[in-house]
Every structure is written in C-alpha cells, then in structure tokens.
Amino acid sequence: MSLPPYTEDEPSRADVDAWRGLAVLEFGQNWCGWCQGAAPHVEAALRLAKAAEPELRHVRIADGKGRPLGRSFRVKLWPTLIVLRDGAEVARVVRPDDTGAIRAALGV
C-alpha cells in the first residue's frame, strides 16, 4: 500500500456527511514536511485498519486557505486526520508522530 498524493478534488461536505461505514479524511499538502513525516505512520495504521475493515475509505485532501471542506471541519494544522463513522466525526488526530494515536482513533 502506498499513499496517493493529496488531491485538489475534494468531495462536498454533504457527500461526506452521507458516507456510510468507516472513513478517514486526511488534510494536508504534498509539500508539507509534517505531512511527509507522518505518511509512514498513517500508512501503517491504515494497513491494520483495512485488515479489520476492508471497506475503510481514505481520502487525502489538499487543504489550504479558502478550501471549503477543511474549513467545515475547522482544520488548523497539517496533517489532520478526521475519522468518520457513517458521516459523523468520531476521532481526530493532528500531526501524528507515531502510529499509536492513529490506531487508537481507528480502533485497531
């Protein structure tokens, strides 16, 4: 598993709110040092989570000033991972520096 780049193509908040099952929205930027440093930890935690819940959705969103989805979740620092269950936020991890906090947020 290799993480895809952050994408400028973001879903609407209404679409995200309608998602079913477990999902992770990851906000950051491809050039962000914090995001690059967290990537191996995010990847390792997601690998474990997908083993337990194969339908897990992970979307990497290129965040920044004026980006509506990040603003709707009040994202301030990158990377920020928002864990959703059936469209509702159940956990949030900001600037993870190991897999522990991500695994705890995902319940693995």
N, CA, C and O atoms as a Tinker XYZ file with bonds, in Angstrom:
   432  protein
     1  N      0.856000   -1.186000    0.000000    73     2
     2  CA     0.000000    0.000000    0.000000    64     1     3
     3  C      0.892000    1.235000    0.000000    63     2     4     5
     4  O      1.815000    1.352000    0.807000    81     3
     5  N      0.613000    2.121000   -0.885000    73     3     6
     6  CA     1.327000    3.384000   -0.929000    64     5     7
     7  C      0.284000    4.494000   -0.960000    63     6     8     9
     8  O     -0.692000    4.427000   -1.707000    81     7
     9  N      0.505000    5.509000   -0.143000    73     7    10
    10  CA    -0.478000    6.587000   -0.074000    64     9    11
    11  C     -0.486000    7.391000   -1.366000    63    10    12    13
    12  O      0.575000    7.706000   -1.906000    81    11
    13  N     -1.675000    7.727000   -1.866000    73    11    14
    14  CA    -1.757000    8.586000   -3.050000    64    13    15
    15  C     -1.421000   10.025000   -2.653000    63    14    16    17
    16  O     -1.442000   10.355000   -1.467000    81    15
    17  N     -1.113000   10.879000   -3.621000    73    15    18
    18  CA    -0.878000   12.285000   -3.282000    64    17    19
    19  C     -2.169000   12.944000   -2.784000    63    18    20    21
    20  O     -3.271000   12.462000   -3.043000    81    19
    21  N     -2.003000   14.049000   -2.070000    73    19    22
    22  CA    -3.168000   14.847000   -1.684000    64    21    23
    23  C     -3.813000   15.376000   -2.949000    63    22    24    25
    24  O     -3.113000   15.798000   -3.869000    81    23
    25  N     -5.131000   15.359000   -3.009000    73    23    26
    26  CA    -5.847000   15.774000   -4.205000    64    25    27
    27  C     -6.576000   17.092000   -3.998000    63    26    28    29
    28  O     -7.102000   17.368000   -2.920000    81    27
    29  N     -6.597000   17.888000   -5.036000    73    27    30
    30  CA    -7.341000   19.158000   -5.024000    64    29    31
    31  C     -8.840000   18.906000   -5.182000    63    30    32    33
    32  O     -9.660000   19.767000   -4.863000    81    31
    33  N     -9.182000   17.738000   -5.669000    73    31    34
    34  CA   -10.571000   17.371000   -5.956000    64    33    35
    35  C    -11.227000   16.859000   -4.677000    63    34    36    37
    36  O    -11.108000   15.681000   -4.339000    81    35
    37  N    -11.920000   17.750000   -3.968000    73    35    38
    38  CA   -12.497000   17.357000   -2.686000    64    37    39
    39  C    -13.992000   17.117000   -2.802000    63    38    40    41
    40  O    -14.675000   17.793000   -3.573000    81    39
    41  N    -14.510000   16.145000   -2.030000    73    39    42
    42  CA   -15.955000   15.944000   -2.015000    64    41    43
    43  C    -16.630000   17.101000   -1.273000    63    42    44    45
    44  O    -15.976000   17.846000   -0.543000    81    43
    45  N    -17.918000   17.240000   -1.464000    73    43    46
    46  CA   -18.660000   18.267000   -0.721000    64    45    47
    47  C    -18.897000   17.775000    0.702000    63    46    48    49
    48  O    -18.832000   16.574000    0.968000    81    47
    49  N    -19.168000   18.687000    1.600000    73    47    50
    50  CA   -19.465000   18.300000    2.989000    64    49    51
    51  C    -20.725000   17.449000    3.029000    63    50    52    53
    52  O    -20.807000   16.510000    3.821000    81    51
    53  N    -21.715000   17.761000    2.185000    73    51    54
    54  CA   -22.954000   16.965000    2.155000    64    53    55
    55  C    -22.654000   15.525000    1.733000    63    54    56    57
    56  O    -23.230000   14.585000    2.281000    81    55
    57  N    -21.756000   15.353000    0.763000    73    55    58
    58  CA   -21.375000   13.997000    0.342000    64    57    59
    59  C    -20.689000   13.253000    1.483000    63    58    60    61
    60  O    -21.005000   12.094000    1.753000    81    59
    61  N    -19.754000   13.918000    2.149000    73    59    62
    62  CA   -19.034000   13.294000    3.267000    64    61    63
    63  C    -20.005000   12.909000    4.374000    63    62    64    65
    64  O    -19.912000   11.814000    4.928000    81    63
    65  N    -20.929000   13.795000    4.699000    73    63    66
    66  CA   -21.908000   13.513000    5.752000    64    65    67
    67  C    -22.787000   12.311000    5.410000    63    66    68    69
    68  O    -23.331000   11.671000    6.310000    81    67
    69  N    -22.931000   11.999000    4.131000    73    67    70
    70  CA   -23.770000   10.883000    3.693000    64    69    71
    71  C    -23.004000    9.562000    3.592000    63    70    72    73
    72  O    -23.615000    8.515000    3.377000    81    71
    73  N    -21.663000    9.593000    3.745000    73    71    74
    74  CA   -20.883000    8.363000    3.654000    64    73    75
    75  C    -21.322000    7.361000    4.715000    63    74    76    77
    76  O    -21.688000    7.748000    5.825000    81    75
    77  N    -21.287000    6.093000    4.381000    73    75    78
    78  CA   -21.607000    5.016000    5.318000    64    77    79
    79  C    -20.330000    4.258000    5.641000    63    78    80    81
    80  O    -19.434000    4.152000    4.803000    81    79
    81  N    -20.249000    3.737000    6.845000    73    79    82
    82  CA   -19.083000    2.967000    7.261000    64    81    83
    83  C    -17.973000    3.855000    7.794000    63    82    84    85
    84  O    -18.177000    5.034000    8.084000    81    83
    85  N    -16.787000    3.257000    7.914000    73    83    86
    86  CA   -15.622000    3.947000    8.457000    64    85    87
    87  C    -14.874000    4.668000    7.342000    63    86    88    89
    88  O    -14.657000    4.113000    6.264000    81    87
    89  N    -14.482000    5.910000    7.613000    73    87    90
    90  CA   -13.750000    6.706000    6.626000    64    89    91
    91  C    -12.732000    7.584000    7.340000    63    90    92    93
    92  O    -12.909000    7.952000    8.502000    81    91
    93  N    -11.665000    7.909000    6.622000    73    91    94
    94  CA   -10.647000    8.826000    7.131000    64    93    95
    95  C    -10.444000    9.923000    6.093000    63    94    96    97
    96  O    -10.108000    9.650000    4.941000    81    95
    97  N    -10.650000   11.155000    6.512000    73    95    98
    98  CA   -10.295000   12.318000    5.698000    64    97    99
    99  C     -8.956000   12.808000    6.227000    63    98   100   101
   100  O     -8.824000   13.109000    7.413000    81    99
   101  N     -7.973000   12.887000    5.358000    73    99   102
   102  CA    -6.656000   13.365000    5.753000    64   101   103
   103  C     -6.405000   14.677000    5.029000    63   102   104   105
   104  O     -6.376000   14.724000    3.800000    81   103
   105  N     -6.225000   15.741000    5.801000    73   103   106
   106  CA    -5.986000   17.069000    5.246000    64   105   107
   107  C     -4.510000   17.413000    5.352000    63   106   108   109
   108  O     -3.907000   17.245000    6.412000    81   107
   109  N     -3.924000   17.892000    4.262000    73   107   110
   110  CA    -2.523000   18.285000    4.253000    64   109   111
   111  C     -2.135000   18.828000    2.896000    63   110   112   113
   112  O     -2.988000   19.244000    2.112000    81   111
   113  N     -0.832000   18.821000    2.622000    73   111   114
   114  CA    -0.295000   19.247000    1.329000    64   113   115
   115  C      0.892000   18.352000    0.984000    63   114   116   117
   116  O      1.617000   17.904000    1.873000    81   115
   117  N      1.086000   18.095000   -0.298000    73   115   118
   118  CA     2.173000   17.232000   -0.743000    64   117   119
   119  C      3.551000   17.780000   -0.365000    63   118   120   121
   120  O      4.475000   16.999000   -0.136000    81   119
   121  N      3.707000   19.097000   -0.295000    73   119   122
   122  CA     4.988000   19.719000    0.016000    64   121   123
   123  C      5.246000   19.886000    1.512000    63   122   124   125
   124  O      6.336000   20.298000    1.910000    81   123
   125  N      4.252000   19.569000    2.342000    73   123   126
   126  CA     4.318000   19.788000    3.798000    64   125   127
   127  C      5.247000   18.766000    4.471000    63   126   128   129
   128  O      5.033000   17.559000    4.363000    81   127
   129  N      6.273000   19.262000    5.163000    73   127   130
   130  CA     7.198000   18.383000    5.867000    64   129   131
   131  C      6.531000   17.549000    6.952000    63   130   132   133
   132  O      6.857000   16.374000    7.123000    81   131
   133  N      5.592000   18.156000    7.689000    73   131   134
   134  CA     4.860000   17.407000    8.721000    64   133   135
   135  C      4.079000   16.258000    8.079000    63   134   136   137
   136  O      4.042000   15.148000    8.612000    81   135
   137  N      3.462000   16.534000    6.940000    73   135   138
   138  CA     2.669000   15.515000    6.235000    64   137   139
   139  C      3.564000   14.386000    5.733000    63   138   140   141
   140  O      3.216000   13.210000    5.844000    81   139
   141  N      4.707000   14.747000    5.185000    73   139   142
   142  CA     5.648000   13.742000    4.697000    64   141   143
   143  C      6.168000   12.880000    5.849000    63   142   144   145
   144  O      6.326000   11.669000    5.697000    81   143
   145  N      6.433000   13.498000    6.991000    73   143   146
   146  CA     6.914000   12.760000    8.161000    64   145   147
   147  C      5.871000   11.822000    8.742000    63   146   148   149
   148  O      6.206000   10.755000    9.256000    81   147
   149  N      4.603000   12.219000    8.661000    73   147   150
   150  CA     3.522000   11.400000    9.214000    64   149   151
   151  C      3.102000   10.271000    8.282000    63   150   152   153
   152  O      2.506000    9.290000    8.726000    81   151
   153  N      3.408000   10.400000    6.995000    73   151   154
   154  CA     2.905000    9.444000    5.996000    64   153   155
   155  C      3.193000    7.978000    6.330000    63   154   156   157
   156  O      2.284000    7.159000    6.195000    81   155
   157  N      4.408000    7.594000    6.760000    73   155   158
   158  CA     4.629000    6.178000    7.077000    64   157   159
   159  C      3.765000    5.684000    8.232000    63   158   160   161
   160  O      3.343000    4.528000    8.244000    81   159
   161  N      3.501000    6.559000    9.204000    73   159   162
   162  CA     2.669000    6.183000   10.346000    64   161   163
   163  C      1.207000    6.028000    9.926000    63   162   164   165
   164  O      0.520000    5.103000   10.357000    81   163
   165  N      0.746000    6.948000    9.078000    73   163   166
   166  CA    -0.621000    6.877000    8.553000    64   165   167
   167  C     -0.780000    5.593000    7.746000    63   166   168   169
   168  O     -1.757000    4.862000    7.911000    81   167
   169  N      0.177000    5.327000    6.882000    73   167   170
   170  CA     0.111000    4.137000    6.035000    64   169   171
   171  C      0.081000    2.856000    6.868000    63   170   172   173
   172  O     -0.711000    1.957000    6.586000    81   171
   173  N      0.934000    2.765000    7.888000    73   171   174
   174  CA     0.977000    1.567000    8.737000    64   173   175
   175  C     -0.338000    1.366000    9.489000    63   174   176   177
   176  O     -0.854000    0.251000    9.562000    81   175
   177  N     -0.871000    2.446000   10.043000    73   175   178
   178  CA    -2.130000    2.338000   10.790000    64   177   179
   179  C     -3.292000    1.977000    9.870000    63   178   180   181
   180  O     -4.150000    1.175000   10.240000    81   179
   181  N     -3.324000    2.564000    8.675000    73   179   182
   182  CA    -4.397000    2.246000    7.724000    64   181   183
   183  C     -4.318000    0.800000    7.253000    63   182   184   185
   184  O     -5.349000    0.164000    7.030000    81   183
   185  N     -3.113000    0.279000    7.100000    73   183   186
   186  CA    -2.953000   -1.117000    6.690000    64   185   187
   187  C     -3.617000   -2.034000    7.722000    63   186   188   189
   188  O     -4.330000   -2.968000    7.355000    81   187
   189  N     -3.386000   -1.772000    8.996000    73   187   190
   190  CA    -4.006000   -2.570000   10.058000    64   189   191
   191  C     -5.522000   -2.394000   10.074000    63   190   192   193
   192  O     -6.268000   -3.361000   10.225000    81   191
   193  N     -5.964000   -1.160000    9.917000    73   191   194
   194  CA    -7.404000   -0.885000    9.950000    64   193   195
   195  C     -8.122000   -1.546000    8.783000    63   194   196   197
   196  O     -9.224000   -2.070000    8.945000    81   195
   197  N     -7.501000   -1.522000    7.601000    73   195   198
   198  CA    -8.134000   -2.132000    6.422000    64   197   199
   199  C     -8.191000   -3.650000    6.540000    63   198   200   201
   200  O     -9.075000   -4.280000    5.961000    81   199
   201  N     -7.264000   -4.242000    7.279000    73   199   202
   202  CA    -7.316000   -5.682000    7.507000    64   201   203
   203  C     -8.559000   -6.031000    8.324000    63   202   204   205
   204  O     -9.184000   -7.069000    8.107000    81   203
   205  N     -8.910000   -5.154000    9.266000    73   203   206
   206  CA   -10.085000   -5.377000   10.106000    64   205   207
   207  C    -11.372000   -4.910000    9.433000    63   206   208   209
   208  O    -12.438000   -5.489000    9.644000    81   207
   209  N    -11.265000   -3.874000    8.635000    73   207   210
   210  CA   -12.438000   -3.285000    7.978000    64   209   211
   211  C    -12.072000   -2.935000    6.530000    63   210   212   213
   212  O    -11.709000   -1.795000    6.237000    81   211
   213  N    -12.169000   -3.924000    5.623000    73   211   214
   214  CA   -11.704000   -3.738000    4.240000    64   213   215
   215  C    -12.379000   -2.595000    3.482000    63   214   216   217
   216  O    -11.802000   -2.072000    2.528000    81   215
   217  N    -13.567000   -2.203000    3.879000    73   215   218
   218  CA   -14.287000   -1.140000    3.174000    64   217   219
   219  C    -13.894000    0.260000    3.640000    63   218   220   221
   220  O    -14.493000    1.248000    3.213000    81   219
   221  N    -12.894000    0.347000    4.511000    73   219   222
   222  CA   -12.431000    1.646000    5.004000    64   221   223
   223  C    -12.092000    2.566000    3.834000    63   222   224   225
   224  O    -11.369000    2.183000    2.914000    81   223
   225  N    -12.621000    3.773000    3.884000    73   223   226
   226  CA   -12.366000    4.787000    2.850000    64   225   227
   227  C    -11.340000    5.774000    3.400000    63   226   228   229
   228  O    -11.486000    6.269000    4.518000    81   227
   229  N    -10.293000    6.060000    2.607000    73   227   230
   230  CA    -9.270000    7.025000    2.993000    64   229   231
   231  C     -9.126000    8.035000    1.851000    63   230   232   233
   232  O     -8.820000    7.661000    0.719000    81   231
   233  N     -9.348000    9.309000    2.155000    73   231   234
   234  CA    -9.273000   10.353000    1.147000    64   233   235
   235  C     -8.285000   11.412000    1.638000    63   234   236   237
   236  O     -8.442000   11.970000    2.723000    81   235
   237  N     -7.271000   11.676000    0.823000    73   235   238
   238  CA    -6.258000   12.690000    1.146000    64   237   239
   239  C     -6.606000   13.972000    0.405000    63   238   240   241
   240  O     -6.588000   14.012000   -0.826000    81   239
   241  N     -6.921000   15.013000    1.153000    73   239   242
   242  CA    -7.392000   16.281000    0.605000    64   241   243
   243  C     -6.294000   17.342000    0.727000    63   242   244   245
   244  O     -5.748000   17.562000    1.808000    81   243
   245  N     -5.980000   17.994000   -0.395000    73   243   246
   246  CA    -5.054000   19.129000   -0.382000    64   245   247
   247  C     -5.787000   20.309000    0.238000    63   246   248   249
   248  O     -6.713000   20.864000   -0.353000    81   247
   249  N     -5.362000   20.677000    1.424000    73   247   250
   250  CA    -6.055000   21.718000    2.180000    64   249   251
   251  C     -5.332000   23.044000    2.009000    63   250   252   253
   252  O     -4.181000   23.085000    1.576000    81   251
   253  N     -6.009000   24.114000    2.350000    73   251   254
   254  CA    -5.410000   25.446000    2.292000    64   253   255
   255  C     -6.471000   26.510000    2.483000    63   254   256   257
   256  O     -7.655000   26.221000    2.650000    81   255
   257  N     -6.017000   27.729000    2.453000    73   255   258
   258  CA    -6.896000   28.884000    2.637000    64   257   259
   259  C     -8.042000   28.839000    1.627000    63   258   260   261
   260  O     -7.828000   28.676000    0.425000    81   259
   261  N     -9.252000   28.988000    2.139000    73   259   262
   262  CA   -10.424000   29.040000    1.275000    64   261   263
   263  C    -10.940000   27.690000    0.801000    63   262   264   265
   264  O    -11.890000   27.636000    0.020000    81   263
   265  N    -10.335000   26.601000    1.257000    73   263   266
   266  CA   -10.803000   25.275000    0.858000    64   265   267
   267  C    -11.993000   24.906000    1.749000    63   266   268   269
   268  O    -11.829000   24.781000    2.963000    81   267
   269  N    -13.183000   24.729000    1.175000    73   267   270
   270  CA   -14.395000   24.602000    1.983000    64   269   271
   271  C    -14.453000   23.373000    2.892000    63   270   272   273
   272  O    -14.941000   23.479000    4.017000    81   271
   273  N    -13.975000   22.222000    2.446000    73   271   274
   274  CA   -14.114000   21.033000    3.284000    64   273   275
   275  C    -13.257000   21.139000    4.543000    63   274   276   277
   276  O    -13.725000   20.839000    5.641000    81   275
   277  N    -12.020000   21.557000    4.389000    73   275   278
   278  CA   -11.149000   21.739000    5.556000    64   277   279
   279  C    -11.690000   22.780000    6.520000    63   278   280   281
   280  O    -11.597000   22.616000    7.736000    81   279
   281  N    -12.257000   23.857000    5.973000    73   279   282
   282  CA   -12.816000   24.889000    6.846000    64   281   283
   283  C    -14.045000   24.356000    7.589000    63   282   284   285
   284  O    -14.269000   24.708000    8.747000    81   283
   285  N    -14.845000   23.505000    6.927000    73   283   286
   286  CA   -16.049000   22.976000    7.579000    64   285   287
   287  C    -15.692000   22.074000    8.758000    63   286   288   289
   288  O    -16.486000   21.922000    9.687000    81   287
   289  N    -14.481000   21.466000    8.724000    73   287   290
   290  CA   -14.004000   20.637000    9.837000    64   289   291
   291  C    -13.060000   21.411000   10.764000    63   290   292   293
   292  O    -12.485000   20.833000   11.686000    81   291
   293  N    -12.901000   22.706000   10.524000    73   291   294
   294  CA   -12.058000   23.578000   11.337000    64   293   295
   295  C    -10.618000   23.058000   11.443000    63   294   296   297
   296  O    -10.029000   23.052000   12.524000    81   295
   297  N    -10.063000   22.626000   10.311000    73   295   298
   298  CA    -8.685000   22.156000   10.249000    64   297   299
   299  C     -7.755000   23.360000   10.374000    63   298   300   301
   300  O     -7.916000   24.354000    9.667000    81   299
   301  N     -6.787000   23.264000   11.272000    73   299   302
   302  CA    -5.836000   24.357000   11.511000    64   301   303
   303  C     -4.397000   23.945000   11.191000    63   302   304   305
   304  O     -3.615000   24.769000   10.716000    81   303
   305  N     -4.039000   22.687000   11.443000    73   303   306
   306  CA    -2.678000   22.201000   11.248000    64   305   307
   307  C     -2.693000   20.982000   10.338000    63   306   308   309
   308  O     -3.690000   20.264000   10.255000    81   307
   309  N     -1.579000   20.761000    9.661000    73   307   310
   310  CA    -1.455000   19.591000    8.788000    64   309   311
   311  C     -0.412000   18.648000    9.341000    63   310   312   313
   312  O      0.528000   19.102000    9.993000    81   311
   313  N     -0.536000   17.388000    9.113000    73   311   314
   314  CA    -1.751000   16.750000    8.637000    64   313   315
   315  C     -2.768000   16.627000    9.768000    63   314   316   317
   316  O     -2.410000   16.480000   10.936000    81   315
   317  N     -4.019000   16.689000    9.399000    73   315   318
   318  CA    -5.114000   16.404000   10.315000    64   317   319
   319  C     -5.913000   15.259000    9.725000    63   318   320   321
   320  O     -6.341000   15.313000    8.572000    81   319
   321  N     -6.110000   14.222000   10.525000    73   319   322
   322  CA    -6.919000   13.074000   10.115000    64   321   323
   323  C     -8.238000   13.126000   10.870000    63   322   324   325
   324  O     -8.261000   13.161000   12.100000    81   323
   325  N     -9.328000   13.132000   10.127000    73   323   326
   326  CA   -10.668000   13.104000   10.704000    64   325   327
   327  C    -11.217000   11.700000   10.460000    63   326   328   329
   328  O    -11.352000   11.268000    9.315000    81   327
   329  N    -11.530000   10.997000   11.540000    73   327   330
   330  CA   -12.103000    9.658000   11.430000    64   329   331
   331  C    -13.613000    9.798000   11.534000    63   330   332   333
   332  O    -14.139000   10.396000   12.473000    81   331
   333  N    -14.297000    9.234000   10.548000    73   331   334
   334  CA   -15.751000    9.331000   10.468000    64   333   335
   335  C    -16.376000    7.941000   10.522000    63   334   336   337
   336  O    -15.829000    6.980000    9.982000    81   335
   337  N    -17.499000    7.852000   11.163000    73   335   338
   338  CA   -18.310000    6.635000   11.130000    64   337   339
   339  C    -19.692000    7.083000   10.679000    63   338   340   341
   340  O    -20.349000    7.880000   11.349000    81   339
   341  N    -20.123000    6.566000    9.541000    73   339   342
   342  CA   -21.418000    6.942000    8.952000    64   341   343
   343  C    -21.565000    8.459000    8.832000    63   342   344   345
   344  O    -22.619000    9.019000    9.131000    81   343
   345  N    -20.484000    9.115000    8.387000    73   343   346
   346  CA   -20.509000   10.545000    8.116000    64   345   347
   347  C    -20.324000   11.454000    9.311000    63   346   348   349
   348  O    -20.261000   12.673000    9.153000    81   347
   349  N    -20.235000   10.884000   10.511000    73   347   350
   350  CA   -20.081000   11.697000   11.724000    64   349   351
   351  C    -18.660000   11.550000   12.271000    63   350   352   353
   352  O    -18.120000   10.444000   12.312000    81   351
   353  N    -18.058000   12.657000   12.687000    73   351   354
   354  CA   -16.710000   12.605000   13.247000    64   353   355
   355  C    -16.706000   11.851000   14.567000    63   354   356   357
   356  O    -17.491000   12.151000   15.466000    81   355
   357  N    -15.815000   10.867000   14.678000    73   355   358
   358  CA   -15.681000   10.093000   15.910000    64   357   359
   359  C    -14.307000   10.277000   16.544000    63   358   360   361
   360  O    -14.126000    9.994000   17.729000    81   359
   361  N    -13.339000   10.748000   15.763000    73   359   362
   362  CA   -11.993000   10.983000   16.302000    64   361   363
   363  C    -11.236000   11.916000   15.369000    63   362   364   365
   364  O    -11.587000   12.089000   14.202000    81   363
   365  N    -10.185000   12.510000   15.926000    73   363   366
   366  CA    -9.351000   13.443000   15.163000    64   365   367
   367  C     -7.914000   13.279000   15.660000    63   366   368   369
   368  O     -7.668000   13.200000   16.863000    81   367
   369  N     -6.976000   13.228000   14.723000    73   367   370
   370  CA    -5.561000   13.141000   15.060000    64   369   371
   371  C     -4.844000   14.247000   14.287000    63   370   372   373
   372  O     -4.970000   14.354000   13.067000    81   371
   373  N     -4.087000   15.069000   15.023000    73   371   374
   374  CA    -3.377000   16.184000   14.410000    64   373   375
   375  C     -1.875000   15.961000   14.572000    63   374   376   377
   376  O     -1.382000   15.716000   15.673000    81   375
   377  N     -1.164000   16.050000   13.456000    73   375   378
   378  CA     0.289000   15.901000   13.410000    64   377   379
   379  C      0.792000   14.658000   14.151000    63   378   380   381
   380  O      1.587000   14.772000   15.084000    81   379
   381  N      0.336000   13.485000   13.744000    73   379   382
   382  CA     0.804000   12.267000   14.416000    64   381   383
   383  C      2.293000   12.029000   14.159000    63   382   384   385
   384  O      2.788000   12.248000   13.053000    81   383
   385  N      2.998000   11.576000   15.206000    73   383   386
   386  CA     4.421000   11.270000   15.036000    64   385   387
   387  C      4.721000    9.793000   15.309000    63   386   388   389
   388  O      5.881000    9.389000   15.396000    81   387
   389  N      3.657000    8.994000   15.442000    73   387   390
   390  CA     3.775000    7.544000   15.520000    64   389   391
   391  C      2.419000    6.937000   15.154000    63   390   392   393
   392  O      1.462000    7.669000   14.901000    81   391
   393  N      2.334000    5.633000   15.125000    73   391   394
   394  CA     1.068000    5.002000   14.717000    64   393   395
   395  C      0.067000    4.937000   15.868000    63   394   396   397
   396  O     -1.124000    4.744000   15.622000    81   395
   397  N      0.503000    5.089000   17.095000    73   395   398
   398  CA    -0.350000    4.882000   18.265000    64   397   399
   399  C     -1.644000    5.681000   18.260000    63   398   400   401
   400  O     -2.723000    5.116000   18.435000    81   399
   401  N     -1.544000    6.987000   18.063000    73   399   402
   402  CA    -2.739000    7.835000   18.102000    64   401   403
   403  C     -3.669000    7.529000   16.939000    63   402   404   405
   404  O     -4.890000    7.583000   17.082000    81   403
   405  N     -3.087000    7.208000   15.784000    73   403   406
   406  CA    -3.913000    6.896000   14.606000    64   405   407
   407  C     -4.628000    5.578000   14.836000    63   406   408   409
   408  O     -5.822000    5.460000   14.564000    81   407
   409  N     -3.904000    4.588000   15.335000    73   407   410
   410  CA    -4.515000    3.279000   15.610000    64   409   411
   411  C     -5.633000    3.415000   16.645000    63   410   412   413
   412  O     -6.688000    2.798000   16.501000    81   411
   413  N     -5.410000    4.209000   17.675000    73   411   414
   414  CA    -6.440000    4.404000   18.688000    64   413   415
   415  C     -7.676000    5.054000   18.088000    63   414   416   417
   416  O     -8.801000    4.662000   18.398000    81   415
   417  N     -7.470000    6.047000   17.232000    73   415   418
   418  CA    -8.602000    6.723000   16.601000    64   417   419
   419  C     -9.393000    5.774000   15.702000    63   418   420   421
   420  O    -10.612000    5.890000   15.579000    81   419
   421  N     -8.675000    4.826000   15.071000    73   419   422
   422  CA    -9.322000    3.866000   14.182000    64   421   423
   423  C     -9.828000    2.625000   14.914000    63   422   424   425
   424  O    -10.539000    1.803000   14.335000    81   423
   425  N     -9.459000    2.493000   16.183000    73   423   426
   426  CA    -9.899000    1.340000   16.946000    64   425   427
   427  C     -9.176000    0.054000   16.592000    63   426   428   429
   428  O     -9.749000   -1.031000   16.690000    81   427
   429  N     -7.893000    0.171000   16.173000    73   427   430
   430  CA    -7.109000   -1.042000   15.844000    64   429   431
   431  C     -5.829000   -1.107000   16.661000    63   430   432
   432  O     -5.052000   -2.051000   16.518000    81   431
